[in-house]
Amino acid sequence: MATMAAVAAGAVVAGGQTVATTFTEEPVRTVSALVPVAQSTDAEGGAAQADPAAAFGGAIGGDQLLPDPLSLEVRDTLDASEQVDVQSLAKAVDIGRELTRQAALIESALSHGASQANLYGDTTYVRPADGNLTSVFGSRWGTSHQGIDVAGPIGTPIYALTDGVVEEAGPATGFGLWVVLRHSDGTQSVYGHVNRMFVDVGDEVEAGEEIAEIGNRGHSTGPHLHLEIWTADGSKINPLTWMRKRGLDY
């Protein structure tokens, strides 16, 4: 009787597996799945209490049964595919947070009115002024033009190309008035012929912050921003090449 009960319980626990019929001299009798697997009769002829441990160990398919969830042997483990799913989800969350952070930096840089902003590495850069590119870096009129000119009406906002500290803000030979910013990598951005300045030497500015406005001061043939980029060693380089590398253009 106990053997037949064990067979039945093992087959039921297997969860939908086909029960194989064993051919013996007598047909196998169906046993209710509610009967304890290891119930037996004691010496007095009465029913002994069920032994769950014997049930798990002795039943066919008993090794497929889940252990007691309260057992010390139960561990919160994941199989390989589940671990991959969790890692993928965690990675997706990290990517979402990073995209949100980057979007916030761009939004902040554009909040003062700049028309274009971009992240290069972890640094934000903006187009310094709206207008028409009228002169480029290089030879011009028999001299070396060491920046670019962006023409626009007097009063057009000029924005800090990127985060920096104001090194110069005031009169400058040839430029009338200028603003010079030093950035964290040692480069400097120079803004010449400005009409008005809104910063002072020593101020810390953020990418996109309005620092001045286009003017027509100094040696100028019309209102425009003269923009130069100086490397950490003082060399003057092509602003367009430098800006395009950082996702900006005219």
VEXKE-803457 format. One record per residue: x, y, z of N, C-alpha, C, O in turn. Coordinates in steps of 0.02 Angstrom, whole numbers, plus 50000, padded with zeros to 5 digits. Atoms other than C-alpha are relative to their C-alpha. Example, Ala and Ser with C-alpha at 12.3 -4.5 7.8 and 13.67 -1.06 7.14 Angstrom:
500454994150000506154977550390500455006050000500975005950033
499584994149997506844994750357499615005550037499865011050045
This chain:
500424994050000500005000050000500435006250000500315010949961
499564994249996501395012250048500375001049935500485006649913
499634999550064502335008149888499565003149946499785007449909
500454997250051500815011649779499865007350013499815011249966
500124993049984500495028049871500595004249978500515009849953
499404996350020502285033349839500035000949925500205006349901
500014999550073502125029449655499525005449978499685009449934
500504995150020500555039849642500235007150016500155011649975
499794993249981501275054649736500565002449956500575008249936
499444998150043502865054649633499765002049932500005006849903
500274998550067501875054549472499635006550001499685010449953
500394993849995500725068649530500475006050004500365011049971
499544994549990502175079649586500385001649937500575007349926
499634998950061503045077349419499655005149955499965007349906
500344994350033501745089949355499824998849928500095002049884
500255000750068500865083449204500374994849960500224993949901
499665005350036502055069449158499534994149991499104992950033
500425005850013501255053849082500194994450047500774992650054
499875005549953501065039849209500074993649960499634991749922
499895006350035501815023649143499664994450039499744993950099
500355005649969500755008249178500494994350010500834992249964
499565005649984501704994349266499594993649993499064992950025
500375006250011501164977049208500214994950053500784992550053
499905005149949501024965249357499424995249997498974995849955
500555004849999499914950849400499355003450018498825001349994
500604996449981498684962849477500055007249975500605010049977
499994993050023498204980049407500195004750057500025003650115
499824995049950498924995249495499375003850020499005006249977
500604996749976497595003049604500145007550008500665009450034
499924992849995497345021849596499955002250072499505000150109
499984997549931497775030749758499895007549999500175011049957
500134992849997497135047949805500635003950014501045001950055
499414995949990498425061649794500015003350068500525006050089
500034996949935497835067749963500244995450055500324997550113
499765004749950498425052050051500735001350013501115001949966
499304998849985500065055150144500434994749967500264988849967
499595004450040501475047550042500264994250041500274988650015
499675005249962502295037550183499584997650059499864995850111
500435002349946500785032950289500064992450007500054988849957
499945007249988500965015650368499594998150061499325002450096
500395002549944500125004750499500464998050056500954994450045
499575001849944500875003150673499834993050025499394989749998
500095006849975500974987250774499314998950028499084993250027
500665000749972499284990450854499474999849946498884998749960
500495000150054498474991050684499725006849985499315007649940
500264993350013498165009750694500445003649949500985001249931
499644996250051498725022550568500545004250033500405008150079
499454995949975500415029950603499985006849965499695007549911
500004993450031500705048350568500465000149940500954996449936
499614999550061501395053150399500705002750015500795006950059
499314997949992503265055450385500215003949938500395000849888
499854996250060503605069850265500704998749974500814998549913
499325001250022505465066250262500044993749959500384993449907
500005006250037505155048450209499655000949934499824997749884
500374998850062503935054950081500465002849946500455000549889
499564996950049505245065649996500544995149979500734994949920
499455004550016506585052250006499784993849964500154991249922
500195006550026505575037049960499575000249938499544995349901
500474999850056504335043049829500375000249934500895003549927
499744999450067504695040349646499865007249977499295009449977
500084992950018505005058049585500055004550060499975010550054
499964996049939505215063649765500585004849999500575009950032
499434995550004506895071249722499845006349960500245011049958
500204994150038505945083349610499595004950042499445010450020
500414995849958504945090349754500415005950026501015005250040
499674994249972505365107849814500104999150074499654996450107
499905000649928506135108349988499575005050038499315009750009
500384995549957505265116550134500295007049993500895008050004
499744993350009505405135250100500295003050063500665007950059
499734997549938505825137850282500664996650017500994998450066
499405003849986507285125650273500615004549993500615009149953
499384996350004509035132450302500364998749934500805002649914
499675001650063509545124050139499735004049942500025004149887
500304996050054508415135550038500415006449991500535009950040
499614994050013509415149449955499665004049944499385001249897
500284995750051508835164249854500495000549942500875005449938
499545000050057509775159849696499625000649935499024999249932
500294999350066509455163349513500394995749952501004994949959
499635003750051509865152449365500345004949953500235010949957
499594995750043511015158949229499585004949958499755010749952
500414995650042509635165749117499685005650040499625011250016
500304994949958508815174849261500525005350019500365011350022
499484995249984510475182749309500145004749942500245010749952
499904995850059510705188949131499445005149994499575010949978
500574995450004508955196549134500085005750051499955011550035
499924995049947509315205549298500565004949981500505010949991
499454995750020510985212049233499805004749944499995010549943
500234995950056510165218249073499545005650025499595011350002
500454995049973508815227149173500405005550037500255011450029
499594995249962510115235349287500385004649951500435010649963
499634996050050511115240949135499535005049966499735010749954
500494995550032509545248249054499835005950046499765011550023
500144994749952509175258049213500575005050002500465011050003
499414995649998510955264849218500035004449937500185010449941
499994996250062510845270049035499465005550001499585011149980
500544995049995509175278749067500205005850045500055011650029
499794994649955509915288449213500525004549967500505010649974
499484996150034511425293749109499705004449946499905010249939
500334995950051510325299648966499625005850031499625011450003
500364994749965509275309549088500485005450024500345011350018
499494995249977510835317549161500265004249942500345010349948
499754996450058511495322148989499495004949973499665010549954
500534995650024509825329348937499945006250045499805011750020
500044994449953509825340249094500575004949987500475011049992
499434995650015511565347049051499875004149937500005010149936
500154996550063511025351448874499465005350012499515010949988
500554995349987509415359448935500245006150038500045011750024
499734994449961510375369949061500415004749956500365010849962
499584995950044511605375848928499585004249952499795009649932
500434996450047510175381148814499525004950034499185008850001
500514996249964509165389548950500085007649996499605011350006
499894992750005509965406748924499885002749930499905008749919
500164997750067509545407248740500444997549944500294998849886
499565002750053510965398548646499594995449955499154991849978
500395003950048510325390148488500254993049990499904988949960
499715006750011511465374948491500444998250058500835002350082
499585002549946512265364348626500154992749987499754989149956
499815007050010513175347848628500474997850056500835001950085
499545002849951514095336348747500594996849964500504992949917
499395003050027515895331848706500354997050060500615000650103
499795003249938516455318848831499485001650053498895000150044
500474998149947515685325248991499945007650007499715010150058
500004992749999515825343748947499505002849950499455000249894
500504996950043514465354748874500305005949962500675010049990
499784994550042514825366548729499395003049964498924999449948
500554996750035513695379448646500265004449944500845006349944
499834995150052513695390148490500025006950034499555008750069
499924993849961514345406948555499565005849979499425010250020
500444994650022513225418248450499664998049935499944994349895
500355001150064511935417548312500205005549952500295011349971
499824995050051512375426148150500294996649939500264990549933
499715002550063513225424147982500764999850005501085004650026
499275000750002514995417647965500265004149941500125002449884
499774995550053515855431547867500744999749987500985002049935
499275000550011517705427747889500264994150040500044992950096
499745006149968518685412047931500735000950021501035006150010
499315000149974520355407648009500494999349942500394995349896
499495000650051521905410247902500195006649969500075011949998
499764994050034522635422547780499425004249976498945001749947
500534995450022521575437947746500305006949990500625009750035
499774993350015522015454347660500755000850013500985006150035
499284999649991523865450347669500244999150071500834999750085
499815001349930523835446747855499704993450023499334990249986
500265006249972523435432047966499395001650045499455005150095
500614999149960521645431848032499964994050048499854988450026
499905005549952521785421648191499364997950037499384995250092
500635002249972519945418748224499474999649946499634999349887
500564999750047518225418748144499575005950018499565008250075
500464994449988516975432748124499284997749988499134994549938
500715001550005515115430548155499625006650003499595009850055
500344993550004514105445548098499294999550027498944994450018
500684999849972512505450548187499865007050025500335011050033
500174993349976511565465948248500325001450067500434996950108
499754998049935512285475748392499504998050054498904999150047
500445002349946511585468548552499854992549998499564989950045
500105007350005511535450348491500384996650057500984998050066
499665003249943511935439348643500614995949979500614992649927
499415004350006513645431248658500024995550061499974997850118
500035004949947513705415348760500684996750011501084996049965
499385003649985515135406548848500004993349963499524989449969
499955006350038515715392248736499944993950045499634988950026
500035005449952515915381148888500155002850069500295008850076
499864997649932516195382149076500705003150002501165000849969
499344996949994517635393549124500025005550052499535006850087
499884994449954518365407749226500205006049958500615005449912
499844993950037518445425649164500705002450017500855004050075
499314997749990520275430549140500085007349980500475011050010
499984993150023520005446849046499295002349985498884998549960
500654997050015518515458449032500095007550001500075010750054
499884992850003518835476148971500325002049935500284998349886
499704997450061519765486648843500574995549976500944992750016
499465003950030520945477748722500175003149933499725004849894
499774996950062521985484648579499724996249939499794990149935
500285002950060521125481548413499304997350008498904997349961
500665003049988519615473448493499505005050031498915003550036
500444995449964518915488848580499874997350070500194999550118
500125003649938518205477948718500024992549985499814990249932
500005007350009518475459448742499864996450066499894999450119
500065004549943518115444848859500414993949983500374991249928
499595006150008519335430448882499834995250056499864997050115
500165005249952518825414248968500544994649999500784992849945
499565005949996519995400549029499594994050022499204994450069
500405006149987519285382949029500424994850036501034995450043
499685004949955519685367749134500584996249967501034993950002
499455003550034520805359849000500585004649982501055002549949
499474995250013521875375648990499895004349939500245009349931
500144995950059521165382248827499665006550021499385007050075
500334993649988520525400048814499575001749939499755000349882
500434997550053519095407248714499985007650006499905010450060
499944992750002519205425448659499425002949960499275000549905
500594996950031517705436448616500155007449991500185011250040
499794993150012518155452948532499475004449967498985001949939
500434994850028517305469148476499325000350035498835002650005
500655000449966515935466848607499745007050016500135011750025
500324993749984514705480848641499955001150075500145006450100
500044999849926514365477148825500224993350028500154988249995
499795006049965515055464548949499564999050061499365003950093
500425001449942514055455949085500384995850052500074992950097
499595003849953515495447749179500605004350020500775009249988
499394996849976517025453149278500554994950008500424988850012
499435004549991518765445949297499904995950064499734998650117
500075004449942518715430949413499334996550004499264991750042
500655003349999516905426449380500054992949971500414991749923
500085006750028516505408149352499364999849959498835001849983
500585000150044515335405549206499874992949976500324988749976
500195006650025514405390549138499875000249925499725005549897
500135000450072514205384648960499315002849984498825000950016
500644997150019512835394848877499815006350037499315009450020
500164993949962512865409149003500175006149957500705006349925
499874994050039512725426248920500545004150034500475006050091
499444996549971514375435148946500105007049970500425011349999
499914993550034514275449648822499495000449944499064996149936
500434999450059513405455948666500425002649942500905006349951
499644997950060513975458748487500025007649995499525011050008
499934992850009514655476148453500405001649938500514997349894
499634997650058515655486348330500595004350022500785009149989
499454996149972517085492748437500674997749972500734992349943
499335001650022518925493248395500065000349925499695003949891
499895000250072519565489448221499494995349969499624989449962
500555004050024517935483448148499675003449940499595009549939
500354997350059517055485547981499244999250005498885000749957
500725001049990515345481248052499904995850062500364992550084
500125003849938514525473348205500104992549990499804989549945
499885007250004515155455848232500374997650063500655001550101
499595003149948515925443748356500634997349967500604993549918
499385003150020517755439948329500184994850053500294996650111
499885005649953518075422948409500674996749986500824994949929
499375003650005519775415348443500034994450051499714994850104
499875005549952520325399048526500754999450008501124998649959
499295000849985522015398148612500094993550038499714992050084
499845006249963522775381748668500345001750066500495007550079
499704998949934523535379348840500685003349996500895006850042
499334996950007525245384548773499975006849964500495009749950
500074993550030524535400348693499945000149924499855005449895
500075000250073524445394348512499295001649980498814999750015
500664998350025522995401148412499804995149945500164994349896
500215005350047522015387648319499345001949967499005006649988
500624998650038520565387148197499384998550043499274992750062
500595001149958518965389648299499494995349968499164991450003
500495004350033517895380848167500194992650009499764988550023
499785006949991518945364948175499894997850071499654992250084
500085001449928518925365548365499274999050017499094994350054
500715000449985517045368448371499684993849968499284990450000
500305005750034516605355148243500174993450034499764988850035
499815005949962517555342248342499544999050060499454993450084
500445000249941516375346448485499265000449981498835001650024
500695000550023514795345348380499655006549985499045006749982
500284993450015514555363948342500205002349931500715000049905
499834997750067514535372948177499665006549984499215008850020
500324994150028514095388348078499854998649927499585002949892
